[in-house]
Amino acid sequence: MASAAPRVMFEPVSSSFLEARLQLARLEVGDEDRLERIIERAFRLSAEQLDLERVGIWLFNESRTTLTQCLLYERSKQSITRPRIHLDTEGLPAYFAAIEEQRTLVIDDATRDPLMAPLRASYIEPFGIGSLLDAPIFRQGKLFGVVCHEHVGPPRRWQPREIDFAASVADMMALYFEEAEAAHAQKRLLIQEKELLQAERLASVGVLARHVAHDLNNAVAPILMCAAQLRTALANDARLLERVQIILDAAEHGVSLARRLLMAASGGPLATRESIEMDALLRDSTSLLEAFAGDEVELVVDAASDRACVDADPVELIRAIINLVTNARDAMPEGGRITVRTRLDLAGLRLEVSDAGHGMTAEEQGRLFQPFYTTKPGRGTGLGLAGVRNTIEAVRGKVEVTSAPGEGTTIAITFPVSRCADDM
């Protein structure tokens, strides 16, 4: 019982207890993700050293009204579980007053000790617990939790070295939690530093956008004028007229992008949505997409979404498709086939752009849509696919990548289907 005769506390500490303490001290959390594994190793060591069946950790909630058994190590099973047993602190005033005052709460006979009376029927007897060593965990001067060393079987009289060791385990738990919290703070700081750097780079891009848009508009204007004159002069040459039309389409697309950049740089809306029939958009843009694909690439357009429509900005949508096609082209420097296909499935309208290029590793796929990330140093800006993702997510679409080294790449976009303008 907790009120048993005092023990002589001058018993020499055996070498096994010293070695166990050293092993506890050598356990290094290092990362918050390893905390549970470190606690399990510490509890296994403690259970073996004290010859116990159960060692558990109970933690307070933020308001300190509930104590929850978060982890429990059972020696016979050699495993750790999360029982999630809750204790109301108001129902155990004597116990919590005692745990606040003592370095280790010693319960020799859990079946008779008055501190355990409220828990006898619900916890002590069902688990066959005969004795307890409960050691408080303090952090920053406040009671944070309790490490419970539970002896299953008949009552047991605890020895001074065992009592002191149980307190050491609780002290090490406090250090483990501090180390995990410090690791979490360090990780969060690194993430924030990266986010700040990214924000600064994007802000610089925003400042440049206005100047680029203005210069782009000026550069495209004479192209449009000359192409219009060529269209008139070559009215009787169908083959050349088709090429001139591609020039006009590309130049007009550039003007639209310049206008959007200027609006965005001035704080205006970047895109306006309308109902777009995807197959019609692809058919109308095939010549433009072929021009971006280049002469060494065969572009196949397989539009079969049964006239399904999506709500999107047509300029932004065709820009996204152009980016996907040019990336597919760059993945095949010696030429090949790019397939652009549409389908309807249960998830919505699916647009796929596939190439037979060099493919990507899992690491490259994970970073593919990050701003400024490029697999084409010196040639790519790393902004094209990041813009694709932003465009698609703005219309509640989803982007998936399927690729493997040497097996090509397919980027699939799933759009929510909307009502077509003709049906409204």
KOLTIPA-844141 format. One record per residue (C-alpha): residue in three letters; x, y, z. Coordinates in pm, whole numbers, plus 50000, padded with zeros to 5 digits. Example, Ala and Ser with C-alpha at 12.3 -4.5 7.8 and 13.67 -1.06 7.14 Angstrom:
# KOLTIPA-844141
ZADREN  code      x      y      z
ZADREN   ALA  51230  49550  50780
ZADREN   SER  51367  49894  50714
***
This chain:
# KOLTIPA-844141
ZADREN  code      x      y      z
ZADREN   MET  50000  50000  50000
ZADREN   ALA  50107  50358  49947
ZADREN   SER  50105  50413  50323
ZADREN   ALA  50333  50115  50397
ZADREN   ALA  50636  50146  50624
ZADREN   PRO  50915  50358  50476
ZADREN   ARG  51188  50178  50289
ZADREN   VAL  51559  50221  50346
ZADREN   MET  51671  50436  50051
ZADREN   PHE  52046  50375  50090
ZADREN   GLU  52051  50040  49913
ZADREN   PRO  52346  50018  49674
ZADREN   VAL  52241  50047  49310
ZADREN   SER  52323  49726  49124
ZADREN   SER  52523  49728  48803
ZADREN   SER  52219  49602  48608
ZADREN   PHE  52019  49912  48703
ZADREN   LEU  52310  50139  48612
ZADREN   GLU  52342  49967  48275
ZADREN   ALA  51966  49997  48216
ZADREN   ARG  51982  50370  48289
ZADREN   LEU  52269  50407  48044
ZADREN   GLN  52069  50227  47777
ZADREN   LEU  51774  50461  47835
ZADREN   ALA  52004  50762  47806
ZADREN   ARG  52148  50633  47477
ZADREN   LEU  51807  50618  47311
ZADREN   GLU  51787  50913  47075
ZADREN   VAL  51457  51032  46931
ZADREN   GLY  51619  51243  46659
ZADREN   ASP  51288  51283  46476
ZADREN   GLU  50931  51309  46603
ZADREN   ASP  50831  51016  46381
ZADREN   ARG  51058  50786  46586
ZADREN   LEU  50910  50881  46925
ZADREN   GLU  50674  50585  46956
ZADREN   ARG  50948  50337  46863
ZADREN   ILE  51181  50489  47123
ZADREN   ILE  50910  50469  47390
ZADREN   GLU  50850  50104  47302
ZADREN   ARG  51221  50024  47340
ZADREN   ALA  51233  50208  47673
ZADREN   PHE  50926  50023  47802
ZADREN   ARG  51064  49687  47691
ZADREN   LEU  51386  49761  47878
ZADREN   SER  51192  49875  48186
ZADREN   ALA  50964  49569  48186
ZADREN   GLU  51261  49335  48168
ZADREN   GLN  51459  49522  48432
ZADREN   LEU  51169  49530  48680
ZADREN   ASP  51028  49190  48575
ZADREN   LEU  50689  49338  48483
ZADREN   GLU  50410  49243  48246
ZADREN   ARG  50282  49592  48162
ZADREN   VAL  50433  49939  48123
ZADREN   GLY  50218  50223  47993
ZADREN   ILE  50217  50597  47945
ZADREN   TRP  49918  50815  48031
ZADREN   LEU  49899  51175  47909
ZADREN   PHE  49680  51468  48009
ZADREN   ASN  49462  51656  47767
ZADREN   GLU  49522  52029  47728
ZADREN   SER  49270  52124  47998
ZADREN   ARG  49408  51854  48233
ZADREN   THR  49058  51716  48290
ZADREN   THR  49128  51375  48135
ZADREN   LEU  49420  51133  48157
ZADREN   THR  49444  50893  47861
ZADREN   GLN  49642  50572  47833
ZADREN   CYS  49813  50641  47500
ZADREN   LEU  50061  50352  47476
ZADREN   LEU  50086  50019  47656
ZADREN   TYR  50370  49767  47631
ZADREN   GLU  50285  49406  47725
ZADREN   ARG  50585  49188  47787
ZADREN   SER  50417  48854  47717
ZADREN   LYS  50304  48978  47374
ZADREN   GLN  50624  49172  47301
ZADREN   SER  50411  49445  47148
ZADREN   ILE  50284  49796  47207
ZADREN   THR  49922  49903  47163
ZADREN   ARG  49707  50218  47194
ZADREN   PRO  49431  50126  47441
ZADREN   ARG  49289  50483  47461
ZADREN   ILE  49149  50430  47812
ZADREN   HIS  49036  50759  47967
ZADREN   LEU  49028  50866  48333
ZADREN   ASP  48836  51165  48461
ZADREN   THR  49068  51359  48691
ZADREN   GLU  48777  51478  48905
ZADREN   GLY  48699  51118  48997
ZADREN   LEU  49049  51054  49138
ZADREN   PRO  49137  51359  49349
ZADREN   ALA  49345  51169  49607
ZADREN   TYR  49546  50986  49341
ZADREN   PHE  49632  51302  49146
ZADREN   ALA  49719  51492  49462
ZADREN   ALA  49961  51212  49554
ZADREN   ILE  50117  51186  49208
ZADREN   GLU  50184  51562  49209
ZADREN   GLU  50375  51539  49538
ZADREN   GLN  50580  51219  49506
ZADREN   ARG  50865  51130  49273
ZADREN   THR  50723  50779  49251
ZADREN   LEU  50383  50666  49377
ZADREN   VAL  50441  50323  49532
ZADREN   ILE  50141  50086  49539
ZADREN   ASP  50244  49749  49687
ZADREN   ASP  49890  49608  49699
ZADREN   ALA  49667  49758  49431
ZADREN   THR  49370  49549  49547
ZADREN   ARG  49364  49718  49890
ZADREN   ASP  49530  50056  49856
ZADREN   PRO  49267  50330  49907
ZADREN   LEU  49412  50538  49621
ZADREN   MET  49316  50260  49380
ZADREN   ALA  48963  50210  49513
ZADREN   PRO  48792  50408  49230
ZADREN   LEU  48979  50196  48971
ZADREN   ARG  48954  49857  49136
ZADREN   ALA  48649  49725  48953
ZADREN   SER  48713  49892  48615
ZADREN   TYR  49089  49853  48578
ZADREN   ILE  49282  49680  48858
ZADREN   GLU  49084  49356  48885
ZADREN   PRO  49005  49304  48510
ZADREN   PHE  49376  49315  48423
ZADREN   GLY  49490  49123  48730
ZADREN   ILE  49717  49404  48852
ZADREN   GLY  49864  49335  49194
ZADREN   SER  50113  49621  49235
ZADREN   LEU  50197  49955  49074
ZADREN   LEU  50483  50198  49044
ZADREN   ASP  50346  50523  48900
ZADREN   ALA  50600  50794  48817
ZADREN   PRO  50493  51144  48710
ZADREN   ILE  50625  51309  48394
ZADREN   PHE  50693  51679  48436
ZADREN   ARG  50754  51923  48152
ZADREN   GLN  50828  52289  48213
ZADREN   GLY  50732  52246  48577
ZADREN   LYS  50387  52104  48505
ZADREN   LEU  50252  51752  48535
ZADREN   PHE  50237  51623  48177
ZADREN   GLY  50159  51254  48224
ZADREN   VAL  50232  50936  48418
ZADREN   VAL  50441  50625  48346
ZADREN   CYS  50266  50326  48502
ZADREN   HIS  50468  50014  48582
ZADREN   GLU  50210  49741  48644
ZADREN   HIS  50288  49406  48807
ZADREN   VAL  50034  49139  48712
ZADREN   GLY  49991  48880  48985
ZADREN   PRO  49990  48884  49366
ZADREN   PRO  50091  49199  49558
ZADREN   ARG  50460  49279  49547
ZADREN   ARG  50679  49483  49779
ZADREN   TRP  50888  49721  49569
ZADREN   GLN  51257  49765  49644
ZADREN   PRO  51421  50111  49668
ZADREN   ARG  51632  50058  49355
ZADREN   GLU  51317  49960  49162
ZADREN   ILE  51132  50269  49283
ZADREN   ASP  51422  50494  49186
ZADREN   PHE  51452  50327  48845
ZADREN   ALA  51081  50384  48772
ZADREN   ALA  51134  50755  48841
ZADREN   SER  51430  50757  48602
ZADREN   VAL  51211  50610  48327
ZADREN   ALA  50960  50893  48372
ZADREN   ASP  51240  51151  48362
ZADREN   MET  51366  51002  48036
ZADREN   MET  51012  51016  47892
ZADREN   ALA  51011  51391  47954
ZADREN   LEU  51342  51423  47769
ZADREN   TYR  51214  51212  47478
ZADREN   PHE  50909  51436  47438
ZADREN   GLU  51124  51749  47457
ZADREN   GLU  51356  51611  47190
ZADREN   ALA  51063  51518  46964
ZADREN   GLU  50911  51864  47006
ZADREN   ALA  51245  52028  46923
ZADREN   ALA  51278  51809  46612
ZADREN   HIS  50926  51907  46505
ZADREN   ALA  51002  52277  46556
ZADREN   GLN  51323  52244  46356
ZADREN   LYS  51144  52068  46072
ZADREN   ARG  50869  52331  46071
ZADREN   LEU  51129  52608  46065
ZADREN   LEU  51297  52454  45760
ZADREN   ILE  50960  52425  45584
ZADREN   GLN  50880  52789  45661
ZADREN   GLU  51220  52898  45531
ZADREN   LYS  51156  52713  45205
ZADREN   GLU  50806  52861  45180
ZADREN   LEU  50946  53210  45238
ZADREN   LEU  51211  53161  44970
ZADREN   GLN  50946  53031  44732
ZADREN   ALA  50720  53329  44806
ZADREN   GLU  51006  53571  44741
ZADREN   ARG  51082  53405  44408
ZADREN   LEU  50716  53414  44307
ZADREN   ALA  50692  53780  44411
ZADREN   SER  50986  53856  44184
ZADREN   VAL  50809  53678  43901
ZADREN   GLY  50501  53891  43966
ZADREN   VAL  50704  54212  43937
ZADREN   LEU  50851  54092  43609
ZADREN   ALA  50515  53975  43474
ZADREN   ARG  50393  54326  43392
ZADREN   HIS  50708  54412  43197
ZADREN   VAL  50710  54077  43016
ZADREN   ALA  50342  54110  42924
ZADREN   HIS  50394  54461  42786
ZADREN   ASP  50697  54359  42579
ZADREN   LEU  50526  54040  42460
ZADREN   ASN  50225  54237  42340
ZADREN   ASN  50451  54473  42147
ZADREN   ALA  50646  54183  41994
ZADREN   VAL  50336  53995  41880
ZADREN   ALA  50160  54296  41723
ZADREN   PRO  50375  54309  41404
ZADREN   ILE  50349  53929  41370
ZADREN   LEU  49970  53957  41366
ZADREN   MET  49978  54243  41117
ZADREN   CYS  50215  54068  40875
ZADREN   ALA  50034  53735  40907
ZADREN   ALA  49704  53905  40823
ZADREN   GLN  49863  54057  40512
ZADREN   LEU  50004  53717  40412
ZADREN   ARG  49663  53557  40452
ZADREN   THR  49521  53806  40202
ZADREN   ALA  49810  53766  39960
ZADREN   LEU  49803  53384  39973
ZADREN   ALA  49429  53342  39953
ZADREN   ASN  49464  53104  39655
ZADREN   ASP  49735  52879  39811
ZADREN   ALA  49559  52644  40052
ZADREN   ARG  49879  52478  40181
ZADREN   LEU  50053  52804  40270
ZADREN   LEU  49730  52956  40395
ZADREN   GLU  49705  52677  40653
ZADREN   ARG  50056  52759  40780
ZADREN   VAL  49972  53129  40799
ZADREN   GLN  49662  53045  41002
ZADREN   ILE  49880  52856  41252
ZADREN   ILE  50095  53169  41287
ZADREN   LEU  49783  53380  41346
ZADREN   ASP  49643  53135  41604
ZADREN   ALA  49973  53123  41793
ZADREN   ALA  50011  53501  41787
ZADREN   GLU  49653  53557  41906
ZADREN   HIS  49715  53306  42185
ZADREN   GLY  50023  53508  42282
ZADREN   VAL  49818  53829  42289
ZADREN   SER  49560  53662  42514
ZADREN   LEU  49832  53547  42752
ZADREN   ALA  49988  53894  42758
ZADREN   ARG  49649  54044  42841
ZADREN   ARG  49603  53795  43126
ZADREN   LEU  49948  53871  43264
ZADREN   LEU  49875  54243  43266
ZADREN   MET  49543  54189  43441
ZADREN   ALA  49700  53962  43703
ZADREN   ALA  49989  54204  43764
ZADREN   SER  49733  54482  43815
ZADREN   GLY  49533  54277  44065
ZADREN   GLY  49258  54183  43822
ZADREN   PRO  49110  53836  43760
ZADREN   LEU  49343  53593  43587
ZADREN   ALA  49075  53382  43426
ZADREN   THR  48705  53381  43341
ZADREN   ARG  48509  53059  43313
ZADREN   GLU  48268  52945  43048
ZADREN   SER  48121  52617  42931
ZADREN   ILE  48368  52449  42692
ZADREN   GLU  48309  52142  42479
ZADREN   MET  48644  51969  42521
ZADREN   ASP  48643  51768  42197
ZADREN   ALA  48560  52078  41991
ZADREN   LEU  48837  52274  42162
ZADREN   LEU  49089  52002  42076
ZADREN   ARG  48975  51977  41715
ZADREN   ASP  48995  52355  41670
ZADREN   SER  49342  52362  41829
ZADREN   THR  49495  52060  41656
ZADREN   SER  49700  52266  41408
ZADREN   LEU  49832  52484  41690
ZADREN   LEU  49922  52180  41899
ZADREN   GLU  50096  52022  41598
ZADREN   ALA  50305  52336  41558
ZADREN   PHE  50416  52316  41922
ZADREN   ALA  50483  51943  41890
ZADREN   GLY  50724  52003  41601
ZADREN   ASP  50804  51822  41278
ZADREN   GLU  50979  51527  41446
ZADREN   VAL  50673  51431  41647
ZADREN   GLU  50350  51266  41534
ZADREN   LEU  50056  51418  41721
ZADREN   VAL  49747  51198  41753
ZADREN   VAL  49426  51355  41882
ZADREN   ASP  49164  51102  41992
ZADREN   ALA  48867  51310  42108
ZADREN   ALA  48595  51077  42230
ZADREN   SER  48427  51238  42530
ZADREN   ASP  48086  51247  42358
ZADREN   ARG  48059  51629  42343
ZADREN   ALA  48103  51659  42720
ZADREN   CYS  48167  52009  42857
ZADREN   VAL  48370  52155  43141
ZADREN   ASP  48361  52494  43313
ZADREN   ALA  48698  52657  43249
ZADREN   ASP  48875  52949  43087
ZADREN   PRO  48946  52852  42723
ZADREN   VAL  49274  53044  42707
ZADREN   GLU  49402  52891  43031
ZADREN   LEU  49283  52546  42928
ZADREN   ILE  49456  52549  42589
ZADREN   ARG  49766  52694  42755
ZADREN   ALA  49769  52396  42994
ZADREN   ILE  49733  52149  42705
ZADREN   ILE  50012  52325  42511
ZADREN   ASN  50239  52294  42815
ZADREN   LEU  50165  51922  42842
ZADREN   VAL  50234  51871  42470
ZADREN   THR  50562  52067  42476
ZADREN   ASN  50680  51874  42782
ZADREN   ALA  50594  51548  42607
ZADREN   ARG  50785  51670  42300
ZADREN   ASP  51093  51755  42509
ZADREN   ALA  51086  51404  42658
ZADREN   MET  51141  51265  42305
ZADREN   PRO  51441  51454  42159
ZADREN   GLU  51466  51202  41875
ZADREN   GLY  51097  51223  41791
ZADREN   GLY  50806  50989  41852
ZADREN   ARG  50432  50996  41908
ZADREN   ILE  50226  51214  42141
ZADREN   THR  49867  51107  42198
ZADREN   VAL  49605  51347  42329
ZADREN   ARG  49284  51164  42413
ZADREN   THR  48959  51235  42594
ZADREN   ARG  48719  50992  42756
ZADREN   LEU  48417  50998  42983
ZADREN   ASP  48425  50778  43292
ZADREN   LEU  48254  50765  43630
ZADREN   ALA  48493  51026  43773
ZADREN   GLY  48426  51283  43500
ZADREN   LEU  48587  51394  43175
ZADREN   ARG  48938  51251  43145
ZADREN   LEU  49204  51419  42930
ZADREN   GLU  49530  51228  42879
ZADREN   VAL  49856  51338  42717
ZADREN   SER  50093  51045  42660
ZADREN   ASP  50445  51025  42520
ZADREN   ALA  50694  50748  42448
ZADREN   GLY  50986  50935  42602
ZADREN   HIS  51247  50852  42863
ZADREN   GLY  50999  50844  43154
ZADREN   MET  51055  50958  43512
ZADREN   THR  51161  50819  43846
ZADREN   ALA  50927  50829  44146
ZADREN   GLU  51130  51118  44290
ZADREN   GLU  51096  51320  43969
ZADREN   GLN  50721  51256  43961
ZADREN   GLY  50689  51379  44320
ZADREN   ARG  50846  51713  44228
ZADREN   LEU  50702  51747  43878
ZADREN   PHE  50450  52021  43960
ZADREN   GLN  50668  52220  44200
ZADREN   PRO  50738  52577  44081
ZADREN   PHE  51091  52620  43939
ZADREN   TYR  51158  52245  43931
ZADREN   THR  51277  52131  43589
ZADREN   THR  51438  51822  43439
ZADREN   LYS  51570  52043  43155
ZADREN   PRO  51840  52265  43311
ZADREN   GLY  51919  52561  43090
ZADREN   ARG  51606  52511  42878
ZADREN   GLY  51310  52494  43114
ZADREN   THR  51183  52746  43370
ZADREN   GLY  51005  52494  43591
ZADREN   LEU  50685  52700  43572
ZADREN   GLY  50494  52529  43290
ZADREN   LEU  50363  52225  43476
ZADREN   ALA  50318  52424  43798
ZADREN   GLY  50086  52647  43596
ZADREN   VAL  49906  52341  43459
ZADREN   ARG  49833  52218  43811
ZADREN   ASN  49707  52561  43921
ZADREN   THR  49479  52585  43617
ZADREN   ILE  49333  52239  43674
ZADREN   GLU  49287  52278  44049
ZADREN   ALA  49113  52612  43991
ZADREN   VAL  48832  52423  43814
ZADREN   ARG  48829  52144  44077
ZADREN   GLY  49011  51902  43850
ZADREN   LYS  49269  51640  43946
ZADREN   VAL  49606  51560  43790
ZADREN   GLU  49767  51214  43790
ZADREN   VAL  50104  51105  43656
ZADREN   THR  50190  50754  43536
ZADREN   SER  50552  50701  43440
ZADREN   ALA  50860  50483  43479
ZADREN   PRO  51215  50518  43346
ZADREN   GLY  51225  50407  42983
ZADREN   GLU  50847  50358  42960
ZADREN   GLY  50718  50703  42872
ZADREN   THR  50477  50924  43064
ZADREN   THR  50103  50980  43076
ZADREN   ILE  49959  51284  43249
ZADREN   ALA  49586  51242  43307
ZADREN   ILE  49352  51524  43407
ZADREN   THR  49002  51456  43534
ZADREN   PHE  48750  51742  43511
ZADREN   PRO  48405  51767  43664
ZADREN   VAL  48151  51752  43382
ZADREN   SER  47924  52055  43342
ZADREN   ARG  47620  52138  43133
ZADREN   CYS  47703  52260  42785
ZADREN   ALA  47592  52608  42685
ZADREN   ASP  47362  52464  42417
ZADREN   ASP  47174  52265  42683
ZADREN   MET  47105  52563  42910
***
